[in-house]
């Protein structure tokens, strides 16, 4: 017989820190494995109301309290989030720093180089949409682990490519791993840290910005130290990807999301299959003082409540606005990562300094990626943050247009602040849905639609640069995109959830 779960008094629960999302863990996807019997269960003695604005519950039904991550999963999950985030951009920014050398080595034209810079959003759109289905079948942790392995394989194979096609194929393999991990990062946070959404989103966003900036700054010096071979300069980042696989290995069988669980029924009833008599913790909650229902086995304690269907996000105006906002900020980010070093180099800035300038742009996201999500979760609407970031982007592009070399450091800082629209978009994904299932669908939808929108941007910049012979038109395009980004960002930041609109 399984051990009886320990019950903690509600008053003993640690209070959520300021800025963290107070939303409880109301959803667990169907198909998850039984909870650990040795873990701790938190129960609530009195009915409460849902913490997320707009949430509703049946009269007299208590909201299920957030269940903390099991301590044995705590270190692997936190370490895995940080290492995964560190690997989500070096494959892109390392290439941007060496784009001229790669183009010459593989005999690429400016248009083909533009295609190369458009590959990341294309892969993110195509492969990111598969992440929810893969996560339902194998579990989010297993999919992220496979994604890190794909990044490692792509970064190892890319330097071995003898032509443009093989180089693109190896890049696509790495970007496929990045794509599914991109989508599942908010899902991992929602599952393992439902009452720390702001803090954990800030942590992995900060790690993502750090990995981006370090790759941009260190790639050229490392290439020079390795004899000037761009293939070695790109391939060295495979070491970091290999390290990122390790923390996820203990979580491969954790389909339950690492939660502390209630005791299983000890009546000796045999299991009737993986999907028999499941309960959905996101649809409704058990009575006051009752342990939360486990999944995966028949139940004799209570009748399973009806499962709430995940929202059809395609019917939500907020989801479309969030997808457009994600796409426009991604357009600016990938144009910056792919072309900004070349803009500075054409203005007379040395190659190593141009890489450092890109690193400055990326490193601005390290502190701000931690601050902005926490600030956003405290605000009823996120429109003011959207406007402030867009104005910084307009200032940076104006400076690049008028005096790219003279004020290079200022423009790099302003564009770095503007690029922090990315962690803001990730935070809004978590805020615009009340349930875990809703976050999964909204994350996949917003990121896939967003990356589809962002595909033409880097390619168009390459074409305009090649045919105009300068950076005036491309920079004007980049600055002009800040206006629609501001508009859709304000719409996406309104105080509502996709469930209200579906």
C-alpha positions as CSV (number, residue, x, y, z in Angstrom):
1,X,0.0,0.0,0.0
2,X,1.3,3.5,-0.8
3,X,2.3,5.8,2.0
4,X,-0.2,8.3,3.1
5,X,0.6,11.8,1.9
6,X,1.6,14.4,4.4
7,X,-0.7,17.4,4.7
8,X,0.6,20.9,5.2
9,X,-1.4,23.5,6.9
10,X,-2.4,26.3,4.5
11,X,-1.0,28.9,6.8
12,X,2.4,27.3,6.5
13,X,2.6,27.8,2.8
14,X,5.3,30.3,1.7
15,X,3.8,33.5,0.4
16,X,4.4,34.3,-3.2
17,X,6.9,37.0,-3.8
18,X,5.8,40.3,-5.3
19,X,5.5,40.2,-9.0
20,X,4.9,36.5,-9.2
21,X,1.8,35.2,-10.8
22,X,-0.7,34.2,-8.1
23,X,-2.6,31.9,-10.4
24,X,-2.9,28.4,-9.0
25,X,-2.1,25.2,-10.8
26,X,-5.5,24.6,-12.3
27,X,-4.7,22.3,-15.1
28,X,-2.7,19.2,-15.9
29,X,-2.8,17.8,-19.4
30,X,-4.5,14.4,-20.0
31,X,-2.1,11.6,-20.3
32,X,0.2,12.4,-17.4
33,X,1.6,9.6,-15.2
34,X,0.6,9.0,-11.5
35,X,2.0,11.3,-8.9
36,X,4.7,10.2,-6.5
37,X,3.3,8.7,-3.3
38,X,6.1,9.9,-1.1
39,X,5.6,13.5,-1.9
40,X,3.7,16.2,0.0
41,X,0.2,17.3,-0.7
42,X,-1.1,20.8,0.1
43,X,-4.7,21.1,1.0
44,X,-7.0,24.1,1.5
45,X,-9.4,24.2,4.4
46,X,-11.7,27.0,3.2
47,X,-13.1,27.9,-0.1
48,X,-11.3,30.5,-2.1
49,X,-11.8,32.3,-5.3
50,X,-9.7,32.0,-8.4
51,X,-6.7,34.3,-8.3
52,X,-6.4,35.0,-12.0
53,X,-8.6,37.9,-13.2
54,X,-11.6,36.6,-15.1
55,X,-11.5,33.1,-13.7
56,X,-14.7,31.6,-12.5
57,X,-15.6,28.6,-10.4
58,X,-18.8,27.0,-9.3
59,X,-20.4,28.4,-6.2
60,X,-18.8,26.9,-3.0
61,X,-16.0,25.3,-5.0
62,X,-12.6,26.0,-3.6
63,X,-9.8,26.9,-6.0
64,X,-7.0,24.3,-5.9
65,X,-3.9,25.6,-4.3
66,X,-0.6,25.7,-6.3
67,X,1.3,22.5,-5.6
68,X,5.1,23.1,-5.4
69,X,7.6,21.2,-7.5
70,X,8.8,18.1,-5.8
71,X,12.2,18.7,-4.2
72,X,14.0,16.0,-6.2
73,X,12.9,17.7,-9.4
74,X,13.7,21.3,-8.2
75,X,17.4,21.4,-9.1
76,X,17.1,19.6,-12.5
77,X,14.2,21.8,-13.6
78,X,15.9,25.1,-12.6
79,X,19.3,24.0,-14.0
80,X,17.6,22.7,-17.1
81,X,15.6,25.9,-17.7
82,X,18.8,28.0,-17.4
83,X,21.0,25.8,-19.6
84,X,18.2,25.4,-22.2
85,X,17.7,29.2,-22.3
86,X,21.4,29.7,-22.7
87,X,21.3,27.6,-25.9
88,X,18.2,29.1,-27.6
89,X,20.2,31.8,-29.5
90,X,23.9,31.1,-29.9
91,X,23.2,29.1,-33.1
92,X,21.8,32.4,-34.5
93,X,24.0,35.2,-33.0
94,X,27.3,33.3,-33.6
95,X,26.4,33.1,-37.3
96,X,25.5,36.8,-37.4
97,X,28.9,37.7,-36.0
98,X,30.6,35.6,-38.8
99,X,28.1,36.1,-41.6
100,X,30.6,37.8,-43.9
101,X,33.1,35.0,-43.4
102,X,30.5,32.3,-43.9
103,X,29.1,34.0,-47.0
104,X,32.6,34.2,-48.5
105,X,33.5,30.6,-47.5
106,X,30.3,29.2,-49.0
107,X,30.1,31.7,-51.9
108,X,26.8,33.2,-51.0
109,X,25.3,36.3,-52.5
110,X,23.6,39.0,-50.4
111,X,20.1,37.6,-51.2
112,X,21.2,34.1,-50.2
113,X,22.6,35.4,-47.0
114,X,19.2,37.1,-46.5
115,X,17.6,33.7,-46.9
116,X,20.0,32.3,-44.3
117,X,18.9,34.9,-41.8
118,X,15.3,34.1,-42.5
119,X,15.7,30.4,-41.7
120,X,15.4,30.8,-37.9
121,X,11.8,32.2,-37.9
122,X,10.8,29.8,-40.7
123,X,11.9,26.8,-38.6
124,X,10.4,28.3,-35.5
125,X,7.0,28.6,-37.2
126,X,7.1,25.2,-38.9
127,X,8.4,23.1,-36.0
128,X,7.0,25.1,-33.1
129,X,3.5,24.2,-34.0
130,X,4.3,20.5,-33.4
131,X,5.4,21.2,-29.8
132,X,2.0,20.8,-28.1
133,X,1.3,17.4,-29.7
134,X,4.8,16.2,-28.9
135,X,4.4,17.4,-25.3
136,X,1.1,15.6,-24.9
137,X,2.6,12.4,-26.1
138,X,6.0,12.4,-24.5
139,X,5.8,15.1,-21.8
140,X,7.3,18.6,-22.1
141,X,10.6,17.7,-20.3
142,X,11.3,14.9,-22.7
143,X,10.6,17.1,-25.7
144,X,12.9,19.9,-24.4
145,X,15.6,17.2,-23.8
146,X,15.3,16.1,-27.4
147,X,15.4,19.7,-28.5
148,X,18.7,20.2,-26.7
149,X,20.1,17.1,-28.4
150,X,18.9,18.4,-31.8
151,X,20.7,21.7,-31.2
152,X,23.9,19.8,-30.3
153,X,23.7,17.7,-33.4
154,X,23.0,20.7,-35.7
155,X,25.9,22.7,-34.3
156,X,28.3,19.7,-34.7
157,X,27.2,19.1,-38.3
158,X,27.0,22.7,-39.5
159,X,30.8,23.3,-39.6
160,X,31.3,20.1,-41.6
161,X,29.0,21.3,-44.4
162,X,30.7,21.7,-47.8
163,X,28.0,23.8,-49.4
164,X,25.1,26.1,-48.8
165,X,22.4,23.4,-48.9
166,X,24.2,21.2,-46.3
167,X,24.8,24.3,-44.1
168,X,21.1,25.2,-44.2
169,X,20.1,21.6,-43.4
170,X,22.4,21.4,-40.4
171,X,21.2,24.9,-39.2
172,X,17.6,23.7,-39.6
173,X,18.2,20.7,-37.4
174,X,19.5,23.0,-34.6
175,X,16.7,25.4,-35.1
176,X,14.1,22.6,-34.9
177,X,15.4,21.9,-31.4
178,X,15.2,25.6,-30.6
179,X,11.7,25.9,-32.0
180,X,10.1,23.2,-29.8
181,X,12.0,24.5,-26.7
182,X,10.9,28.0,-27.4
183,X,7.2,27.0,-27.3
184,X,7.6,24.8,-24.2
185,X,9.5,27.1,-21.9
186,X,6.3,28.9,-20.8
187,X,4.7,25.5,-20.4
188,X,7.5,24.1,-18.2
189,X,7.3,27.2,-16.0
190,X,3.5,26.9,-15.7
191,X,3.6,23.2,-14.8
192,X,6.5,23.3,-12.4
193,X,6.2,26.8,-10.9
194,X,2.5,27.8,-11.2
195,X,2.9,30.4,-8.4
196,X,6.2,31.7,-9.6
197,X,5.5,32.5,-13.2
198,X,7.0,36.0,-13.2
199,X,10.2,35.0,-11.4
200,X,10.9,31.9,-13.4
201,X,10.0,33.6,-16.7
202,X,12.4,36.3,-15.8
203,X,15.1,33.8,-14.9
204,X,15.1,31.9,-18.2
205,X,14.6,35.1,-20.2
206,X,17.7,36.5,-18.4
207,X,19.6,33.3,-19.2
208,X,18.4,33.5,-22.8
209,X,19.7,37.1,-23.2
210,X,23.0,36.1,-21.5
211,X,23.5,33.3,-24.0
212,X,22.6,35.5,-26.9
213,X,25.1,38.3,-25.9
214,X,27.9,36.0,-24.9
215,X,27.7,34.2,-28.3
216,X,27.7,37.5,-30.1
217,X,30.7,38.9,-28.2
218,X,32.8,35.8,-27.9
219,X,32.4,34.2,-31.4
220,X,34.9,36.4,-33.3
221,X,37.6,36.4,-30.6
222,X,37.3,32.6,-30.2
223,X,37.5,32.2,-34.0
224,X,40.7,34.3,-34.1
225,X,42.1,32.2,-31.2
226,X,41.3,29.0,-33.1
227,X,43.3,30.1,-36.2
228,X,40.6,32.2,-37.9
229,X,38.6,29.3,-39.1
230,X,34.9,30.2,-39.0
231,X,33.9,26.6,-38.9
232,X,35.6,26.1,-35.6
233,X,34.2,29.4,-34.3
234,X,30.7,28.1,-35.0
235,X,31.2,24.5,-33.9
236,X,32.5,25.4,-30.4
237,X,29.0,26.3,-29.3
238,X,28.1,22.6,-29.5
239,X,29.8,22.1,-26.2
240,X,27.3,24.3,-24.4
241,X,24.4,22.4,-26.1
242,X,25.8,19.1,-24.9
243,X,25.8,20.3,-21.3
244,X,22.1,21.4,-21.7
245,X,21.0,17.9,-22.4
246,X,22.1,16.5,-19.0
247,X,19.7,18.2,-16.5
248,X,16.7,17.0,-18.5
249,X,17.6,13.3,-18.4
250,X,16.2,12.8,-14.8
251,X,12.9,14.3,-16.0
252,X,12.3,12.1,-19.0
253,X,9.8,9.9,-17.1
254,X,8.3,12.8,-15.2
255,X,5.0,13.1,-17.2
256,X,3.4,14.4,-14.0
257,X,5.1,17.7,-14.1
258,X,7.1,17.1,-11.0
259,X,4.2,17.9,-8.7
260,X,3.9,16.6,-5.2
261,X,0.9,14.2,-5.4
262,X,-1.9,12.8,-3.4
263,X,-2.0,9.2,-2.4
264,X,-3.3,6.7,-4.9
265,X,-6.3,4.6,-4.1
266,X,-5.3,1.5,-2.1
267,X,-8.4,-0.5,-2.8
268,X,-6.4,-2.9,-5.1
269,X,-8.5,-2.1,-8.1
270,X,-6.6,-2.8,-11.3
271,X,-5.8,-0.1,-13.7
272,X,-8.1,0.1,-16.7
273,X,-5.7,1.8,-19.1
274,X,-3.7,5.0,-19.5
275,X,-6.7,7.2,-19.9
276,X,-9.2,5.6,-17.5
277,X,-11.2,7.6,-15.1
278,X,-9.0,10.6,-15.2
279,X,-9.7,13.8,-13.4
280,X,-8.8,17.3,-14.8
281,X,-7.5,19.5,-12.1
282,X,-7.9,22.5,-14.4
283,X,-11.7,21.9,-15.0
284,X,-12.8,22.0,-11.4
285,X,-11.5,21.4,-7.9
286,X,-12.1,19.0,-5.1
287,X,-14.0,19.9,-2.0
288,X,-12.5,21.8,0.9
289,X,-9.8,19.8,2.8
290,X,-9.7,17.0,0.2
291,X,-6.4,15.9,-1.4
292,X,-6.2,16.6,-5.1
293,X,-7.1,13.8,-7.4
294,X,-4.3,11.9,-9.1
295,X,-4.5,10.9,-12.8
296,X,-4.0,7.6,-14.6
297,X,-6.0,5.2,-12.4
298,X,-9.6,4.5,-11.5
299,X,-11.0,6.5,-8.5
300,X,-13.2,5.4,-5.7
301,X,-13.0,8.5,-3.5
302,X,-15.1,10.9,-5.6
303,X,-16.7,11.2,-8.9
304,X,-14.4,12.7,-11.5
305,X,-15.5,16.2,-12.6
306,X,-15.9,17.0,-16.2
307,X,-12.8,18.0,-18.1
308,X,-12.6,21.6,-19.3
309,X,-11.8,21.8,-23.0
310,X,-8.8,23.8,-24.0
311,X,-9.8,27.1,-25.6
312,X,-9.9,27.5,-29.4
313,X,-7.4,30.3,-29.5
314,X,-8.0,31.0,-33.2
315,X,-11.3,32.6,-32.2
316,X,-9.7,35.1,-29.8
317,X,-8.8,38.6,-30.9
318,X,-6.3,38.8,-28.1
319,X,-4.5,35.6,-29.4
320,X,-4.2,37.1,-32.8
321,X,-3.0,40.4,-31.4
322,X,-0.4,38.6,-29.3
323,X,0.7,36.6,-32.3
324,X,1.2,39.8,-34.4
325,X,3.1,41.4,-31.5
326,X,5.3,38.4,-31.1
327,X,5.9,38.3,-34.9
328,X,6.9,42.0,-35.2
329,X,9.2,41.9,-32.2
330,X,10.8,38.7,-33.6
331,X,11.2,40.5,-36.9
332,X,13.2,43.2,-35.3
333,X,15.2,40.8,-33.1
334,X,16.3,38.6,-36.0
335,X,17.1,41.5,-38.3
336,X,19.2,42.8,-35.4
337,X,21.0,39.5,-34.7
338,X,21.5,38.8,-38.4
339,X,22.5,42.2,-39.8
340,X,23.5,44.7,-37.1
341,X,27.2,43.6,-37.0
342,X,27.3,44.1,-40.8
343,X,25.7,47.5,-40.5
344,X,28.4,48.6,-38.1
345,X,31.2,47.0,-40.2
346,X,30.0,48.8,-43.3
347,X,30.1,52.0,-41.3
348,X,33.8,51.5,-40.6
349,X,33.6,49.7,-37.2
350,X,36.1,46.8,-36.8
351,X,34.6,43.3,-36.9
352,X,35.5,42.5,-33.3
353,X,33.9,45.8,-32.1
354,X,30.8,45.1,-34.2
355,X,30.5,41.8,-32.4
356,X,30.8,43.5,-29.1
357,X,28.2,46.0,-30.1
358,X,25.8,43.2,-30.9
359,X,26.6,41.7,-27.5
360,X,25.8,45.0,-25.8
361,X,22.4,45.0,-27.6
362,X,21.8,41.4,-26.4
363,X,23.2,41.9,-22.9
364,X,20.6,44.6,-22.1
365,X,18.1,41.8,-21.9
366,X,19.9,40.2,-19.0
367,X,18.7,42.5,-16.2
368,X,15.6,43.7,-18.1
369,X,14.4,40.2,-18.9
370,X,14.2,39.6,-15.2
371,X,12.6,42.9,-14.3
372,X,10.1,43.3,-17.1
373,X,8.1,40.0,-16.5
374,X,7.8,40.7,-12.8
375,X,6.7,44.3,-13.6
376,X,4.2,43.0,-16.2
377,X,2.6,40.6,-13.8
378,X,1.9,43.5,-11.3
379,X,0.2,45.6,-14.0
380,X,-3.4,45.3,-15.0
381,X,-2.5,46.0,-18.6
382,X,1.0,45.8,-20.2
383,X,0.4,48.6,-22.8
384,X,2.7,51.2,-21.2
385,X,5.6,48.7,-21.3
386,X,4.9,48.0,-25.0
387,X,5.0,51.8,-25.8
388,X,8.2,52.4,-23.8
389,X,10.1,49.6,-25.6
390,X,8.9,50.7,-29.0
391,X,10.0,54.2,-28.4
392,X,13.5,53.0,-27.6
393,X,13.5,51.0,-30.8
394,X,12.5,54.1,-32.8
395,X,15.3,56.0,-31.2
396,X,17.9,53.3,-32.0
397,X,16.9,53.0,-35.6
398,X,16.9,56.7,-36.1
399,X,20.4,56.8,-34.7
400,X,21.6,54.0,-37.0
401,X,20.1,55.9,-40.0
402,X,21.8,59.3,-39.1
403,X,25.1,58.4,-37.5
404,X,25.7,54.6,-37.3
405,X,29.4,54.8,-36.2
406,X,29.4,58.0,-34.2
407,X,26.7,56.9,-31.7
408,X,27.1,53.2,-32.1
409,X,27.1,52.4,-28.4
410,X,24.0,54.5,-27.7
411,X,22.1,52.9,-30.6
412,X,23.2,49.4,-29.4
413,X,21.8,50.1,-25.9
414,X,18.5,51.5,-27.2
415,X,18.0,48.6,-29.5
416,X,18.8,46.2,-26.7
417,X,16.1,47.7,-24.5
418,X,13.6,47.5,-27.5
419,X,14.4,43.8,-27.9
420,X,13.2,43.1,-24.4
421,X,9.7,42.9,-26.0
422,X,10.5,39.2,-26.3
423,X,10.3,38.4,-22.5
424,X,7.3,40.7,-22.3
425,X,5.6,38.6,-25.0
426,X,6.4,35.4,-23.2
427,X,5.0,36.8,-20.0
428,X,1.8,37.9,-21.7
429,X,1.3,34.4,-23.0
430,X,1.1,33.2,-19.4
431,X,-1.2,36.1,-18.4
432,X,-3.6,35.8,-21.2
433,X,-4.8,32.3,-20.3
434,X,-6.3,30.9,-17.1
435,X,-5.3,27.2,-17.5
436,X,-2.2,25.2,-18.3
437,X,-3.9,23.8,-21.4
438,X,-4.7,27.3,-22.6
439,X,-1.1,28.3,-22.1
440,X,0.1,25.4,-24.2
441,X,-2.2,26.3,-27.1
442,X,-1.7,30.0,-26.8
443,X,2.1,29.6,-26.7
444,X,2.1,27.4,-29.8
445,X,-0.3,29.6,-31.7
446,X,1.3,33.0,-30.8
447,X,4.8,31.8,-31.5
448,X,4.0,29.9,-34.7
449,X,1.9,32.8,-36.1
450,X,4.6,35.3,-34.9
451,X,7.5,33.5,-36.5
452,X,5.6,33.2,-39.8
453,X,5.1,36.9,-39.7
454,X,8.8,37.5,-39.1
455,X,10.1,35.3,-41.9
456,X,10.1,38.0,-44.7
457,X,11.9,40.6,-42.6
458,X,15.5,39.5,-42.6
459,X,15.2,38.4,-46.2
460,X,13.7,41.7,-47.3
461,X,16.5,43.6,-45.5
462,X,19.1,41.5,-47.5
463,X,17.4,42.2,-50.8
464,X,17.0,46.0,-50.1
465,X,20.7,46.2,-49.0
466,X,21.9,44.4,-52.1
467,X,19.8,46.4,-54.6
468,X,20.0,49.8,-52.9
469,X,23.7,49.6,-52.2
470,X,23.3,51.0,-48.6
471,X,21.5,50.7,-45.3
472,X,19.1,53.6,-45.6
473,X,16.1,51.7,-46.8
474,X,16.6,48.7,-44.6
475,X,16.9,50.8,-41.5
476,X,13.9,52.9,-42.5
477,X,11.9,49.6,-42.8
478,X,13.1,48.4,-39.3
479,X,12.1,51.7,-37.7
480,X,8.7,51.8,-39.5
481,X,7.8,48.3,-38.1
482,X,7.9,49.8,-34.5
483,X,4.6,51.5,-35.1
484,X,2.4,48.5,-35.8
485,X,4.3,46.6,-33.1
486,X,3.2,49.2,-30.6
487,X,-0.4,49.1,-31.7
488,X,-0.9,45.3,-31.6
489,X,1.2,45.1,-28.3
490,X,-1.3,47.5,-26.7
491,X,-4.2,45.3,-27.8
492,X,-2.4,42.1,-26.6
493,X,-1.7,43.7,-23.3
494,X,-5.4,44.3,-22.4
495,X,-6.7,42.8,-19.2
496,X,-8.5,39.7,-20.5
497,X,-7.9,36.0,-21.3
498,X,-8.4,33.9,-24.4
499,X,-11.1,31.9,-22.5
500,X,-13.2,35.0,-22.3
501,X,-13.2,35.3,-26.1
502,X,-13.5,31.7,-27.2
